[in-house]
Amino acid sequence: MTDTRRAYDDWHRALEVERPDDVLSPWHKAAMPYVGDLTGLVVLEIACGRGAFVRWLAGRGARCIAFADYSPAAVAIAKRDGASGAPEGGFLAGDIERLPFADATFDLICSFETLEHVPSPSAGLAELVRVTKPGGRLIITTPNYIGLLGLYRAFRNLTGRPYAETGQPINQPVTLIGRVRALRALGCRVDVIDGFGHYLYLPGRRPKRMFALDQVRAITRWFGAHSLTVATRGAGGEGRP
């Protein structure tokens, strides 16, 4: 087991005690309208964590769902709390940069707040496309570091306080526009581009959300702290950079 995997195991175990993973996050709720009818489909949720989305996804009619996370501890917790409602499939510890699945395996892949926490987000994205069937969909969310969140991260770094999302070991500065470009380069059609959540960051205070900016998303989506894309893999997409 690598040091990074041990660190994520420790992080999930500590967070389970501090904050049980039983509430859907804003990115889960943003993605739910795009999941659709899963009857008969083969689905992957990568980085399932401790299972917040497992219980919801398991009841949507899929024929087979694989729930995977880099942390064996997170997988064990998700399996313990969500296995009773899961269809055929399984829970496994897997690395998004080296997925243990054949090409073109899944009809739908869900990846929520994952790519920013791996050594190479581009390699992880290419793997997601590789294991998606031609015509299959990918629903992906990450933070977006173009905008106020990026400025806040830069401010912390300049003042000697490196930015970490709730203490996670790896925090890459991913962007919405970068993911859209990468998906297109990998042979995908990007069907939905969304960004939301604009916060004012003040030292020593909780971030204050500016809800008015979400009302003009056609303009502000590129700068929201939370980003979502829904993409369809093209028939000729190879899933490689």
C-alpha positions as CSV (number, residue, x, y, z in Angstrom):
1,M,0.0,0.0,0.0
2,T,1.4,3.4,-1.0
3,D,1.8,6.3,1.4
4,T,-0.9,8.2,-0.5
5,R,-3.4,5.3,-0.2
6,R,-2.6,5.1,3.6
7,A,-3.2,8.8,3.9
8,Y,-6.6,8.6,2.2
9,D,-7.5,5.6,4.4
10,D,-6.7,7.6,7.5
11,W,-8.6,10.6,6.1
12,H,-11.8,8.6,5.4
13,R,-11.7,6.9,8.8
14,A,-11.3,10.2,10.6
15,L,-14.0,11.9,8.6
16,E,-16.4,9.0,9.1
17,V,-16.3,9.8,12.8
18,E,-16.4,13.5,12.4
19,R,-18.9,13.7,9.5
20,P,-20.8,10.6,8.4
21,D,-21.2,10.5,4.6
22,D,-25.0,10.3,4.6
23,V,-25.9,13.6,3.0
24,L,-25.7,14.3,-0.7
25,S,-23.4,17.1,-1.6
26,P,-24.1,20.0,-4.0
27,W,-22.3,18.3,-6.9
28,H,-24.4,15.1,-6.4
29,K,-27.6,17.2,-6.5
30,A,-26.4,19.0,-9.6
31,A,-25.6,15.7,-11.4
32,M,-28.8,13.9,-10.5
33,P,-31.0,15.4,-13.2
34,Y,-28.6,14.1,-15.9
35,V,-28.5,10.4,-14.6
36,G,-31.8,9.5,-16.2
37,D,-33.2,6.0,-16.5
38,L,-30.5,3.4,-15.9
39,T,-32.6,0.3,-16.6
40,G,-30.4,-2.4,-18.0
41,L,-27.3,-0.2,-18.1
42,V,-23.8,-1.0,-16.8
43,V,-22.6,1.9,-14.6
44,L,-19.4,2.9,-12.8
45,E,-19.2,5.4,-9.9
46,I,-15.5,6.1,-9.5
47,A,-14.4,7.6,-6.2
48,C,-17.5,6.5,-4.4
49,G,-16.0,7.6,-1.1
50,R,-17.9,6.4,1.9
51,G,-21.1,5.9,-0.1
52,A,-23.2,9.1,-0.1
53,F,-24.3,8.6,-3.7
54,V,-24.2,4.7,-3.6
55,R,-27.6,4.4,-2.0
56,W,-29.2,6.8,-4.4
57,L,-27.6,5.4,-7.5
58,A,-28.3,1.8,-6.5
59,G,-32.0,2.3,-6.7
60,R,-32.1,3.6,-10.3
61,G,-32.6,0.3,-12.2
62,A,-29.1,-0.4,-13.5
63,R,-28.3,-4.0,-14.4
64,C,-24.8,-3.7,-13.0
65,I,-22.9,-1.0,-11.0
66,A,-19.3,-1.0,-10.0
67,F,-18.5,1.3,-7.1
68,A,-14.8,2.1,-6.8
69,D,-12.5,4.2,-4.7
70,Y,-8.7,4.6,-4.3
71,S,-9.1,4.1,-0.6
72,P,-9.9,0.5,0.6
73,A,-11.2,2.0,3.9
74,A,-13.7,4.1,2.0
75,V,-14.8,1.1,-0.1
76,A,-15.3,-1.0,3.1
77,I,-17.5,1.7,4.6
78,A,-19.5,2.2,1.4
79,K,-20.0,-1.5,1.1
80,R,-21.1,-1.9,4.7
81,D,-23.6,0.9,4.4
82,G,-24.9,0.6,0.9
83,A,-24.5,-3.0,-0.3
84,S,-28.0,-4.1,0.6
85,G,-29.5,-2.0,-2.2
86,A,-26.8,-2.5,-4.8
87,P,-27.5,-4.5,-8.0
88,E,-25.2,-7.0,-9.6
89,G,-21.7,-5.5,-9.6
90,G,-19.4,-4.9,-6.7
91,F,-17.3,-2.6,-4.6
92,L,-13.5,-2.4,-5.3
93,A,-10.5,-0.4,-4.5
94,G,-9.2,1.0,-7.8
95,D,-6.9,3.7,-9.2
96,I,-8.6,6.1,-11.6
97,E,-5.3,6.4,-13.5
98,R,-5.2,2.6,-14.0
99,L,-8.8,1.3,-14.0
100,P,-9.1,-2.5,-13.9
101,F,-11.7,-2.7,-16.7
102,A,-11.6,-3.5,-20.4
103,D,-12.1,-0.8,-23.0
104,A,-15.7,0.3,-23.6
105,T,-17.2,-1.4,-20.5
106,F,-19.7,1.1,-19.1
107,D,-22.8,2.9,-20.4
108,L,-22.5,5.6,-17.8
109,I,-19.6,6.8,-15.6
110,C,-20.1,9.1,-12.6
111,S,-17.1,10.9,-11.2
112,F,-17.7,13.4,-8.5
113,E,-14.9,15.6,-7.1
114,T,-12.3,13.1,-8.1
115,L,-9.9,14.3,-10.7
116,E,-8.5,17.1,-8.6
117,H,-7.3,14.5,-6.1
118,V,-5.1,12.3,-8.3
119,P,-1.5,12.9,-9.5
120,S,-2.4,13.3,-13.1
121,P,-6.0,14.5,-13.8
122,S,-5.4,14.2,-17.5
123,A,-4.5,10.5,-17.2
124,G,-7.5,9.9,-15.0
125,L,-9.9,11.5,-17.5
126,A,-8.4,9.5,-20.4
127,E,-9.1,6.3,-18.4
128,L,-12.7,7.3,-17.8
129,V,-13.2,7.9,-21.5
130,R,-11.4,4.6,-22.4
131,V,-13.8,2.4,-20.3
132,T,-16.9,4.2,-21.6
133,K,-18.8,2.6,-24.4
134,P,-19.1,4.5,-27.7
135,G,-22.3,6.5,-27.2
136,G,-22.0,6.2,-23.4
137,R,-22.1,9.1,-21.1
138,L,-19.7,10.6,-18.5
139,I,-21.0,12.9,-15.7
140,I,-18.0,14.6,-14.1
141,T,-17.8,17.3,-11.4
142,T,-14.7,19.0,-10.0
143,P,-13.9,22.3,-8.3
144,N,-13.0,25.0,-10.7
145,Y,-9.9,27.2,-10.0
146,I,-10.6,29.9,-12.5
147,G,-12.4,32.5,-10.5
148,L,-12.6,33.5,-6.8
149,L,-11.7,30.0,-5.6
150,G,-8.5,30.1,-7.6
151,L,-7.7,33.6,-6.2
152,Y,-8.3,32.3,-2.7
153,R,-6.0,29.3,-3.3
154,A,-3.3,31.6,-4.7
155,F,-3.6,33.9,-1.7
156,R,-3.2,31.1,0.8
157,N,-0.1,29.8,-1.1
158,L,1.5,33.3,-1.1
159,T,0.9,33.6,2.6
160,G,2.5,30.3,3.4
161,R,-0.7,28.3,4.1
162,P,-1.0,25.8,1.3
163,Y,-4.6,25.1,0.2
164,A,-6.1,21.7,0.9
165,E,-9.7,20.7,0.4
166,T,-10.8,19.4,3.8
167,G,-7.3,18.2,4.4
168,Q,-7.0,15.8,1.4
169,P,-3.4,14.8,0.5
170,I,-3.6,15.8,-3.2
171,N,-5.3,18.9,-4.5
172,Q,-4.8,19.7,-8.2
173,P,-5.8,23.2,-9.6
174,V,-8.2,21.8,-12.2
175,T,-10.5,24.0,-14.3
176,L,-13.8,23.7,-16.1
177,I,-12.5,25.0,-19.4
178,G,-9.5,22.7,-19.2
179,R,-11.8,19.7,-18.7
180,V,-14.1,20.7,-21.6
181,R,-11.1,21.0,-23.9
182,A,-9.7,17.7,-22.8
183,L,-13.0,15.8,-23.3
184,R,-13.2,17.1,-26.8
185,A,-9.7,16.1,-27.5
186,L,-10.5,12.6,-26.3
187,G,-13.3,12.3,-28.9
188,C,-16.2,13.2,-26.7
189,R,-19.2,15.5,-27.4
190,V,-19.7,17.8,-24.4
191,D,-23.5,18.1,-23.9
192,V,-23.7,20.1,-20.7
193,I,-21.3,22.7,-19.2
194,D,-22.3,24.1,-15.9
195,G,-20.7,26.0,-13.1
196,F,-22.2,27.3,-9.9
197,G,-21.3,28.4,-6.4
198,H,-19.6,31.8,-6.1
199,Y,-18.1,32.6,-2.8
200,L,-16.5,35.6,-1.2
201,Y,-13.5,34.5,0.8
202,L,-12.5,36.7,3.7
203,P,-9.6,35.8,6.1
204,G,-10.9,34.3,9.4
205,R,-14.5,34.0,8.2
206,R,-16.6,31.4,6.5
207,P,-16.9,31.9,2.8
208,K,-20.1,33.9,1.9
209,R,-22.0,32.6,-1.1
210,M,-23.2,35.2,-3.6
211,F,-26.4,33.6,-4.9
212,A,-27.1,36.3,-7.4
213,L,-24.3,35.2,-9.6
214,D,-25.9,31.8,-10.1
215,Q,-28.9,33.5,-11.7
216,V,-26.8,34.5,-14.8
217,R,-25.0,31.2,-15.3
218,A,-24.7,31.6,-19.1
219,I,-22.0,34.1,-18.2
220,T,-20.8,33.1,-14.7
221,R,-20.6,29.3,-15.2
222,W,-17.0,29.4,-16.2
223,F,-16.0,30.9,-12.9
224,G,-18.2,29.0,-10.3
225,A,-16.4,27.1,-7.6
226,H,-18.3,23.9,-8.5
227,S,-18.2,22.6,-12.1
228,L,-20.1,19.9,-14.0
229,T,-19.8,18.4,-17.4
230,V,-21.9,15.8,-19.1
231,A,-20.3,14.2,-22.2
232,T,-20.9,11.5,-24.7
233,R,-18.1,9.4,-26.0
234,G,-18.0,9.5,-29.8
235,A,-18.0,6.3,-31.9
236,G,-14.4,6.8,-32.9
237,G,-13.0,8.1,-29.6
238,E,-10.0,6.2,-28.5
239,G,-10.0,7.5,-24.9
240,R,-6.3,8.4,-25.0
241,P,-4.7,11.9,-24.9
